[in-house]
């Protein structure tokens, strides 16, 4: 969904002199874990945002989430 918003945002242009202005944005996305607090979420999102910027900008990157093996296994078996 955020990637679709990013694409539509990039289609907007603002008439200006001497050239029109075009805007893009990058975003960092994080998932809320059971033991996460607001500071850890902000830090993870910030890291993901800078990964997007360093990868060339105008991108969406998600933070890596450590999921315990047994949780993944349970969801696959279900």
Gaussian input, Z-matrix of N, CA and C with variables (Angstrom, degrees):
# hf/3-21g

backbone

0 1
 N
 C     1     B1
 C     2     B2     1     A1
 N     3     B3     2     A2     1     D1
 C     4     B4     3     A3     2     D2
 C     5     B5     4     A4     3     D3
 N     6     B6     5     A5     4     D4
 C     7     B7     6     A6     5     D5
 C     8     B8     7     A7     6     D6
 N     9     B9     8     A8     7     D7
 C    10    B10     9     A9     8     D8
 C    11    B11    10    A10     9     D9
 N    12    B12    11    A11    10    D10
 C    13    B13    12    A12    11    D11
 C    14    B14    13    A13    12    D12
 N    15    B15    14    A14    13    D13
 C    16    B16    15    A15    14    D14
 C    17    B17    16    A16    15    D15
 N    18    B18    17    A17    16    D16
 C    19    B19    18    A18    17    D17
 C    20    B20    19    A19    18    D18
 N    21    B21    20    A20    19    D19
 C    22    B22    21    A21    20    D20
 C    23    B23    22    A22    21    D21
 N    24    B24    23    A23    22    D22
 C    25    B25    24    A24    23    D23
 C    26    B26    25    A25    24    D24
 N    27    B27    26    A26    25    D25
 C    28    B28    27    A27    26    D26
 C    29    B29    28    A28    27    D27
 N    30    B30    29    A29    28    D28
 C    31    B31    30    A30    29    D29
 C    32    B32    31    A31    30    D30
 N    33    B33    32    A32    31    D31
 C    34    B34    33    A33    32    D32
 C    35    B35    34    A34    33    D33
 N    36    B36    35    A35    34    D34
 C    37    B37    36    A36    35    D35
 C    38    B38    37    A37    36    D36
 N    39    B39    38    A38    37    D37
 C    40    B40    39    A39    38    D38
 C    41    B41    40    A40    39    D39
 N    42    B42    41    A41    40    D40
 C    43    B43    42    A42    41    D41
 C    44    B44    43    A43    42    D42
 N    45    B45    44    A44    43    D43
 C    46    B46    45    A45    44    D44
 C    47    B47    46    A46    45    D45
 N    48    B48    47    A47    46    D46
 C    49    B49    48    A48    47    D47
 C    50    B50    49    A49    48    D48
 N    51    B51    50    A50    49    D49
 C    52    B52    51    A51    50    D50
 C    53    B53    52    A52    51    D51
 N    54    B54    53    A53    52    D52
 C    55    B55    54    A54    53    D53
 C    56    B56    55    A55    54    D54
 N    57    B57    56    A56    55    D55
 C    58    B58    57    A57    56    D56
 C    59    B59    58    A58    57    D57
 N    60    B60    59    A59    58    D58
 C    61    B61    60    A60    59    D59
 C    62    B62    61    A61    60    D60
 N    63    B63    62    A62    61    D61
 C    64    B64    63    A63    62    D62
 C    65    B65    64    A64    63    D63
 N    66    B66    65    A65    64    D64
 C    67    B67    66    A66    65    D65
 C    68    B68    67    A67    66    D66
 N    69    B69    68    A68    67    D67
 C    70    B70    69    A69    68    D68
 C    71    B71    70    A70    69    D69
 N    72    B72    71    A71    70    D70
 C    73    B73    72    A72    71    D71
 C    74    B74    73    A73    72    D72
 N    75    B75    74    A74    73    D73
 C    76    B76    75    A75    74    D74
 C    77    B77    76    A76    75    D75
 N    78    B78    77    A77    76    D76
 C    79    B79    78    A78    77    D77
 C    80    B80    79    A79    78    D78
 N    81    B81    80    A80    79    D79
 C    82    B82    81    A81    80    D80
 C    83    B83    82    A82    81    D81
 N    84    B84    83    A83    82    D82
 C    85    B85    84    A84    83    D83
 C    86    B86    85    A85    84    D84
 N    87    B87    86    A86    85    D85
 C    88    B88    87    A87    86    D86
 C    89    B89    88    A88    87    D87
 N    90    B90    89    A89    88    D88
 C    91    B91    90    A90    89    D89
 C    92    B92    91    A91    90    D90
 N    93    B93    92    A92    91    D91
 C    94    B94    93    A93    92    D92
 C    95    B95    94    A94    93    D93
 N    96    B96    95    A95    94    D94
 C    97    B97    96    A96    95    D95
 C    98    B98    97    A97    96    D96
 N    99    B99    98    A98    97    D97
 C   100   B100    99    A99    98    D98
 C   101   B101   100   A100    99    D99
 N   102   B102   101   A101   100   D100
 C   103   B103   102   A102   101   D101
 C   104   B104   103   A103   102   D102
 N   105   B105   104   A104   103   D103
 C   106   B106   105   A105   104   D104
 C   107   B107   106   A106   105   D105
 N   108   B108   107   A107   106   D106
 C   109   B109   108   A108   107   D107
 C   110   B110   109   A109   108   D108
 N   111   B111   110   A110   109   D109
 C   112   B112   111   A111   110   D110
 C   113   B113   112   A112   111   D111
 N   114   B114   113   A113   112   D112
 C   115   B115   114   A114   113   D113
 C   116   B116   115   A115   114   D114
 N   117   B117   116   A116   115   D115
 C   118   B118   117   A117   116   D116
 C   119   B119   118   A118   117   D117
 N   120   B120   119   A119   118   D118
 C   121   B121   120   A120   119   D119
 C   122   B122   121   A121   120   D120
 N   123   B123   122   A122   121   D121
 C   124   B124   123   A123   122   D122
 C   125   B125   124   A124   123   D123
 N   126   B126   125   A125   124   D124
 C   127   B127   126   A126   125   D125
 C   128   B128   127   A127   126   D126
 N   129   B129   128   A128   127   D127
 C   130   B130   129   A129   128   D128
 C   131   B131   130   A130   129   D129
 N   132   B132   131   A131   130   D130
 C   133   B133   132   A132   131   D131
 C   134   B134   133   A133   132   D132
 N   135   B135   134   A134   133   D133
 C   136   B136   135   A135   134   D134
 C   137   B137   136   A136   135   D135
 N   138   B138   137   A137   136   D136
 C   139   B139   138   A138   137   D137
 C   140   B140   139   A139   138   D138
 N   141   B141   140   A140   139   D139
 C   142   B142   141   A141   140   D140
 C   143   B143   142   A142   141   D141
 N   144   B144   143   A143   142   D142
 C   145   B145   144   A144   143   D143
 C   146   B146   145   A145   144   D144
 N   147   B147   146   A146   145   D145
 C   148   B148   147   A147   146   D146
 C   149   B149   148   A148   147   D147
 N   150   B150   149   A149   148   D148
 C   151   B151   150   A150   149   D149
 C   152   B152   151   A151   150   D150
 N   153   B153   152   A152   151   D151
 C   154   B154   153   A153   152   D152
 C   155   B155   154   A154   153   D153
 N   156   B156   155   A155   154   D154
 C   157   B157   156   A156   155   D155
 C   158   B158   157   A157   156   D156
 N   159   B159   158   A158   157   D157
 C   160   B160   159   A159   158   D158
 C   161   B161   160   A160   159   D159
 N   162   B162   161   A161   160   D160
 C   163   B163   162   A162   161   D161
 C   164   B164   163   A163   162   D162
 N   165   B165   164   A164   163   D163
 C   166   B166   165   A165   164   D164
 C   167   B167   166   A166   165   D165
 N   168   B168   167   A167   166   D166
 C   169   B169   168   A168   167   D167
 C   170   B170   169   A169   168   D168
 N   171   B171   170   A170   169   D169
 C   172   B172   171   A171   170   D170
 C   173   B173   172   A172   171   D171
 N   174   B174   173   A173   172   D172
 C   175   B175   174   A174   173   D173
 C   176   B176   175   A175   174   D174
 N   177   B177   176   A176   175   D175
 C   178   B178   177   A177   176   D176
 C   179   B179   178   A178   177   D177
 N   180   B180   179   A179   178   D178
 C   181   B181   180   A180   179   D179
 C   182   B182   181   A181   180   D180
 N   183   B183   182   A182   181   D181
 C   184   B184   183   A183   182   D182
 C   185   B185   184   A184   183   D183
 N   186   B186   185   A185   184   D184
 C   187   B187   186   A186   185   D185
 C   188   B188   187   A187   186   D186
 N   189   B189   188   A188   187   D187
 C   190   B190   189   A189   188   D188
 C   191   B191   190   A190   189   D189
 N   192   B192   191   A191   190   D190
 C   193   B193   192   A192   191   D191
 C   194   B194   193   A193   192   D192
 N   195   B195   194   A194   193   D193
 C   196   B196   195   A195   194   D194
 C   197   B197   196   A196   195   D195
 N   198   B198   197   A197   196   D196
 C   199   B199   198   A198   197   D197
 C   200   B200   199   A199   198   D198
 N   201   B201   200   A200   199   D199
 C   202   B202   201   A201   200   D200
 C   203   B203   202   A202   201   D201
 N   204   B204   203   A203   202   D202
 C   205   B205   204   A204   203   D203
 C   206   B206   205   A205   204   D204
 N   207   B207   206   A206   205   D205
 C   208   B208   207   A207   206   D206
 C   209   B209   208   A208   207   D207
 N   210   B210   209   A209   208   D208
 C   211   B211   210   A210   209   D209
 C   212   B212   211   A211   210   D210
 N   213   B213   212   A212   211   D211
 C   214   B214   213   A213   212   D212
 C   215   B215   214   A214   213   D213
 N   216   B216   215   A215   214   D214
 C   217   B217   216   A216   215   D215
 C   218   B218   217   A217   216   D216
 N   219   B219   218   A218   217   D217
 C   220   B220   219   A219   218   D218
 C   221   B221   220   A220   219   D219
 N   222   B222   221   A221   220   D220
 C   223   B223   222   A222   221   D221
 C   224   B224   223   A223   222   D222
 N   225   B225   224   A224   223   D223
 C   226   B226   225   A225   224   D224
 C   227   B227   226   A226   225   D225
 N   228   B228   227   A227   226   D226
 C   229   B229   228   A228   227   D227
 C   230   B230   229   A229   228   D228
 N   231   B231   230   A230   229   D229
 C   232   B232   231   A231   230   D230
 C   233   B233   232   A232   231   D231

   B1=1.4409
   B2=1.5314
   B3=1.3170
   B4=1.4602
   B5=1.5197
   B6=1.3173
   B7=1.4619
   B8=1.5287
   B9=1.3240
   B10=1.4669
   B11=1.5298
   B12=1.3167
   B13=1.4711
   B14=1.5227
   B15=1.3247
   B16=1.4662
   B17=1.5230
   B18=1.3342
   B19=1.4663
   B20=1.5295
   B21=1.3078
   B22=1.4736
   B23=1.5216
   B24=1.3009
   B25=1.4625
   B26=1.5265
   B27=1.3239
   B28=1.4687
   B29=1.5266
   B30=1.3359
   B31=1.4614
   B32=1.5277
   B33=1.3082
   B34=1.4685
   B35=1.5210
   B36=1.3227
   B37=1.4608
   B38=1.5228
   B39=1.3092
   B40=1.4505
   B41=1.5219
   B42=1.3460
   B43=1.4637
   B44=1.5287
   B45=1.3032
   B46=1.4675
   B47=1.5257
   B48=1.2877
   B49=1.4695
   B50=1.5104
   B51=1.2680
   B52=1.4684
   B53=1.5267
   B54=1.3347
   B55=1.4715
   B56=1.5228
   B57=1.3212
   B58=1.4639
   B59=1.5254
   B60=1.3254
   B61=1.4625
   B62=1.5298
   B63=1.3065
   B64=1.4562
   B65=1.5253
   B66=1.3206
   B67=1.4651
   B68=1.5277
   B69=1.3087
   B70=1.4580
   B71=1.5265
   B72=1.3076
   B73=1.4609
   B74=1.5156
   B75=1.2984
   B76=1.4572
   B77=1.5212
   B78=1.3237
   B79=1.4595
   B80=1.5222
   B81=1.3204
   B82=1.4521
   B83=1.5160
   B84=1.3173
   B85=1.4587
   B86=1.5227
   B87=1.3149
   B88=1.4590
   B89=1.5271
   B90=1.3140
   B91=1.4635
   B92=1.5174
   B93=1.3071
   B94=1.4568
   B95=1.5205
   B96=1.3274
   B97=1.4546
   B98=1.5161
   B99=1.3114
   B100=1.4627
   B101=1.5240
   B102=1.3243
   B103=1.4629
   B104=1.5224
   B105=1.3255
   B106=1.4623
   B107=1.5211
   B108=1.3257
   B109=1.4559
   B110=1.5247
   B111=1.3181
   B112=1.4629
   B113=1.5234
   B114=1.3229
   B115=1.4691
   B116=1.5247
   B117=1.3249
   B118=1.4650
   B119=1.5269
   B120=1.3364
   B121=1.4643
   B122=1.5241
   B123=1.3330
   B124=1.4680
   B125=1.5216
   B126=1.3100
   B127=1.4586
   B128=1.5304
   B129=1.3250
   B130=1.4622
   B131=1.5298
   B132=1.3330
   B133=1.4645
   B134=1.5197
   B135=1.3236
   B136=1.4614
   B137=1.5276
   B138=1.3227
   B139=1.4632
   B140=1.5295
   B141=1.3278
   B142=1.4660
   B143=1.5228
   B144=1.3341
   B145=1.4643
   B146=1.5180
   B147=1.3210
   B148=1.4635
   B149=1.5231
   B150=1.3234
   B151=1.4689
   B152=1.5292
   B153=1.3305
   B154=1.4704
   B155=1.5201
   B156=1.3148
   B157=1.4693
   B158=1.5242
   B159=1.3197
   B160=1.4672
   B161=1.5284
   B162=1.3196
   B163=1.4670
   B164=1.5268
   B165=1.3045
   B166=1.4532
   B167=1.5166
   B168=1.2864
   B169=1.4593
   B170=1.5239
   B171=1.3347
   B172=1.4651
   B173=1.5335
   B174=1.3295
   B175=1.4631
   B176=1.5232
   B177=1.3131
   B178=1.4593
   B179=1.5238
   B180=1.3216
   B181=1.4647
   B182=1.5202
   B183=1.3123
   B184=1.4606
   B185=1.5201
   B186=1.3191
   B187=1.4612
   B188=1.5196
   B189=1.3066
   B190=1.4580
   B191=1.5155
   B192=1.3043
   B193=1.4583
   B194=1.5196
   B195=1.3185
   B196=1.4575
   B197=1.5196
   B198=1.3224
   B199=1.4608
   B200=1.5221
   B201=1.3366
   B202=1.4635
   B203=1.5245
   B204=1.3283
   B205=1.4669
   B206=1.5237
   B207=1.3225
   B208=1.4650
   B209=1.5300
   B210=1.3302
   B211=1.4648
   B212=1.5206
   B213=1.3180
   B214=1.4606
   B215=1.5174
   B216=1.3171
   B217=1.4576
   B218=1.5254
   B219=1.3163
   B220=1.4603
   B221=1.5190
   B222=1.3345
   B223=1.4589
   B224=1.5244
   B225=1.3153
   B226=1.4610
   B227=1.5240
   B228=1.3154
   B229=1.4626
   B230=1.5215
   B231=1.3171
   B232=1.4700
   B233=1.5001
   A1=110.42
   A2=116.44
   A3=119.69
   A4=111.16
   A5=116.99
   A6=120.12
   A7=110.66
   A8=117.72
   A9=121.56
   A10=110.49
   A11=117.16
   A12=120.93
   A13=109.93
   A14=116.44
   A15=120.74
   A16=110.72
   A17=117.00
   A18=120.55
   A19=111.37
   A20=117.05
   A21=120.27
   A22=111.72
   A23=117.23
   A24=121.85
   A25=110.37
   A26=116.62
   A27=121.23
   A28=112.25
   A29=117.80
   A30=121.24
   A31=112.66
   A32=117.63
   A33=121.47
   A34=108.97
   A35=116.30
   A36=119.23
   A37=108.59
   A38=114.91
   A39=122.21
   A40=108.45
   A41=117.12
   A42=119.47
   A43=110.37
   A44=115.79
   A45=121.38
   A46=108.30
   A47=115.66
   A48=121.40
   A49=109.35
   A50=123.02
   A51=127.24
   A52=113.76
   A53=119.57
   A54=120.96
   A55=109.94
   A56=115.60
   A57=120.27
   A58=110.15
   A59=115.14
   A60=121.16
   A61=109.74
   A62=115.77
   A63=122.42
   A64=107.90
   A65=116.28
   A66=120.54
   A67=110.30
   A68=115.20
   A69=122.40
   A70=107.26
   A71=116.09
   A72=118.51
   A73=110.67
   A74=114.26
   A75=122.47
   A76=107.89
   A77=116.17
   A78=119.84
   A79=110.35
   A80=114.81
   A81=122.42
   A82=108.52
   A83=116.93
   A84=122.02
   A85=109.00
   A86=115.84
   A87=121.07
   A88=109.12
   A89=116.60
   A90=122.15
   A91=109.22
   A92=115.54
   A93=121.58
   A94=109.51
   A95=115.47
   A96=121.19
   A97=110.39
   A98=116.73
   A99=122.00
   A100=112.44
   A101=117.94
   A102=120.96
   A103=113.45
   A104=118.08
   A105=120.87
   A106=111.23
   A107=115.27
   A108=121.08
   A109=107.54
   A110=116.92
   A111=120.33
   A112=112.52
   A113=117.69
   A114=119.82
   A115=111.65
   A116=117.39
   A117=119.11
   A118=110.80
   A119=117.42
   A120=120.40
   A121=111.06
   A122=116.61
   A123=120.50
   A124=110.76
   A125=117.16
   A126=121.33
   A127=111.26
   A128=117.20
   A129=121.13
   A130=111.41
   A131=116.62
   A132=120.58
   A133=110.66
   A134=117.03
   A135=121.55
   A136=110.70
   A137=116.67
   A138=120.88
   A139=110.38
   A140=117.24
   A141=121.09
   A142=110.95
   A143=117.40
   A144=121.32
   A145=111.07
   A146=117.26
   A147=119.83
   A148=111.74
   A149=118.17
   A150=120.34
   A151=109.75
   A152=116.53
   A153=120.55
   A154=110.80
   A155=117.05
   A156=120.46
   A157=111.41
   A158=116.79
   A159=120.27
   A160=111.92
   A161=117.35
   A162=120.90
   A163=111.91
   A164=117.51
   A165=120.12
   A166=114.86
   A167=118.22
   A168=124.46
   A169=112.02
   A170=115.26
   A171=122.82
   A172=110.72
   A173=115.68
   A174=122.01
   A175=109.97
   A176=115.06
   A177=122.01
   A178=107.09
   A179=116.54
   A180=121.45
   A181=108.56
   A182=115.87
   A183=119.85
   A184=109.11
   A185=114.24
   A186=120.48
   A187=108.52
   A188=115.99
   A189=120.10
   A190=109.08
   A191=116.32
   A192=121.57
   A193=107.97
   A194=115.80
   A195=120.38
   A196=108.87
   A197=116.16
   A198=121.41
   A199=107.48
   A200=116.85
   A201=119.08
   A202=111.16
   A203=115.46
   A204=121.74
   A205=111.85
   A206=117.94
   A207=120.50
   A208=111.93
   A209=118.56
   A210=121.06
   A211=109.47
   A212=116.93
   A213=121.07
   A214=110.24
   A215=117.12
   A216=121.97
   A217=110.79
   A218=117.99
   A219=122.06
   A220=110.86
   A221=117.88
   A222=120.84
   A223=111.46
   A224=117.79
   A225=120.88
   A226=110.48
   A227=117.03
   A228=121.14
   A229=112.18
   A230=117.53
   A231=121.27
   A232=113.88
   D1=-45.79
   D2=-179.60
   D3=-64.63
   D4=-33.73
   D5=178.49
   D6=-66.51
   D7=-37.45
   D8=176.15
   D9=-63.77
   D10=-42.72
   D11=177.00
   D12=-61.44
   D13=-41.52
   D14=179.29
   D15=-60.87
   D16=-43.49
   D17=178.93
   D18=-63.07
   D19=-44.77
   D20=-179.57
   D21=-66.93
   D22=-37.09
   D23=177.94
   D24=-61.62
   D25=-39.32
   D26=-178.92
   D27=-68.33
   D28=-19.90
   D29=178.93
   D30=-78.90
   D31=-15.23
   D32=-179.25
   D33=-77.94
   D34=134.64
   D35=174.17
   D36=-130.48
   D37=152.69
   D38=-177.47
   D39=-117.69
   D40=115.49
   D41=178.59
   D42=-61.79
   D43=131.08
   D44=179.74
   D45=-153.70
   D46=167.38
   D47=178.13
   D48=-113.69
   D49=135.60
   D50=7.08
   D51=-86.04
   D52=-13.56
   D53=177.89
   D54=-134.75
   D55=156.24
   D56=177.16
   D57=-67.52
   D58=153.65
   D59=179.09
   D60=-102.68
   D61=138.48
   D62=175.81
   D63=-123.82
   D64=142.70
   D65=-177.76
   D66=-122.68
   D67=146.56
   D68=172.21
   D69=-136.34
   D70=168.50
   D71=174.19
   D72=-147.26
   D73=157.27
   D74=173.86
   D75=-115.03
   D76=154.95
   D77=-179.34
   D78=-141.13
   D79=149.01
   D80=173.17
   D81=-115.31
   D82=130.14
   D83=-175.56
   D84=-119.99
   D85=142.37
   D86=-179.76
   D87=-137.64
   D88=150.66
   D89=175.76
   D90=-100.65
   D91=143.06
   D92=179.27
   D93=-78.28
   D94=119.55
   D95=176.52
   D96=-95.59
   D97=166.16
   D98=-176.69
   D99=-59.97
   D100=-33.66
   D101=-176.14
   D102=-107.44
   D103=12.42
   D104=-178.73
   D105=-81.24
   D106=144.82
   D107=171.60
   D108=-116.82
   D109=176.97
   D110=-175.52
   D111=-62.21
   D112=-34.67
   D113=179.72
   D114=-68.38
   D115=-42.02
   D116=179.62
   D117=-68.96
   D118=-37.16
   D119=176.92
   D120=-63.03
   D121=-45.47
   D122=179.38
   D123=-62.45
   D124=-41.04
   D125=179.60
   D126=-64.65
   D127=-43.81
   D128=179.14
   D129=-65.42
   D130=-41.89
   D131=178.83
   D132=-65.60
   D133=-39.12
   D134=178.45
   D135=-63.38
   D136=-42.73
   D137=177.91
   D138=-62.39
   D139=-43.74
   D140=178.83
   D141=-64.11
   D142=-38.32
   D143=177.82
   D144=-61.84
   D145=-46.16
   D146=-179.72
   D147=-68.46
   D148=-29.33
   D149=173.03
   D150=-63.71
   D151=-41.96
   D152=177.97
   D153=-62.58
   D154=-44.02
   D155=-179.56
   D156=-65.04
   D157=-42.68
   D158=-178.58
   D159=-71.99
   D160=-20.87
   D161=179.60
   D162=-83.99
   D163=0.20
   D164=176.68
   D165=128.03
   D166=2.34
   D167=179.77
   D168=66.84
   D169=173.77
   D170=-178.90
   D171=52.06
   D172=50.03
   D173=-177.85
   D174=-143.22
   D175=162.69
   D176=172.76
   D177=-116.69
   D178=127.82
   D179=176.82
   D180=-125.09
   D181=144.15
   D182=177.15
   D183=-107.93
   D184=147.99
   D185=177.68
   D186=-72.60
   D187=147.07
   D188=175.84
   D189=-71.94
   D190=136.49
   D191=-179.11
   D192=-116.58
   D193=127.53
   D194=176.34
   D195=-82.63
   D196=112.05
   D197=178.94
   D198=-109.50
   D199=126.10
   D200=179.30
   D201=-57.64
   D202=142.85
   D203=-177.79
   D204=-53.69
   D205=-43.34
   D206=-176.30
   D207=-66.48
   D208=-29.04
   D209=177.24
   D210=-69.13
   D211=-45.59
   D212=179.13
   D213=-62.46
   D214=-45.56
   D215=-179.21
   D216=-61.29
   D217=-43.46
   D218=179.79
   D219=-61.72
   D220=-42.62
   D221=-178.90
   D222=-68.16
   D223=-34.91
   D224=179.44
   D225=-70.77
   D226=-39.62
   D227=-178.72
   D228=-71.81
   D229=-26.66
   D230=-174.80
   D231=-69.93

